[in-house]
Amino acid sequence: MNGFTVEESNLICCFLAATEEETAAGIEAALPLIEDDKLRELAQRSLDKLNALTGEEFNAAGFEIADE
């Protein structure tokens, strides 16, 4: 268990990049554009958790874009 909810993991996958720093930068850049309060809250919570990870933890988290 990586400590992320399904919703947080899905949001992270929308911005997934090679490193946690690049992924976090994508989410951070999008924050001012998110008008929905609940979605902005989800993005901020995801960003906070992502920023707390080390590179090794990020790689071990296994974020993957889900196939339908």
N, C-alpha and C positions, 0 to 999 in steps of 0.2 A: 504494500500500500504506500502510495507516494504522498498522501495527505491532500490531494486535490480532488474536488468533487468532479463528477462527470461533466458538469457544465463548465467548470474551470478548465478541465483538460481539453474539452472541445474548443473553447475559445482560444486557448494556447495553440492548438493545432492550426487554427486559422492564420496565425502569425508565425508559425514554426520556422525557425532558421537554424543555422548550424550551431549556434551557441546560445546560452541563456541570455547573454547581453544583447545579442541581435534580436532575439525573440522579444525580450522585454522592451527594447527600443521601438519595435513595431507596435506593441500594445500602447506604450506611452504616447506615441505619435497619434494614435487613433483616439485617445481619451477625449480631447477637446471636441471631437466631431460626433461623439455619441450623445444623442439628445435624451434617450430614454434613461431615467434615473436608475432603474433596476439593472439594466445592461451596463451602465457606467459603473455601478457598484460592483457588479460581477467582474468587470474588467480590472478595476482597481484592486479588488481582493486577489485576483489571479496574479496581477503584477506584483503585489506585495509578497505573495508566496514564492513567486518565481525569483524575485530579487534575493530571497533568503537562501536559495539553493547555491551550492558550489557547482562548478562545471562538471565534476564527477557525478554529483547527485542528479543534475539535469540530464546527463547522458544515461544514467541508470533508470531514470523515471520512465523511459520508454514511451514518450509521447509519439503517437502515430495518428495520422489522419485515417479515420474509419472508412472502410469500403462499404458500399451499400450492397 
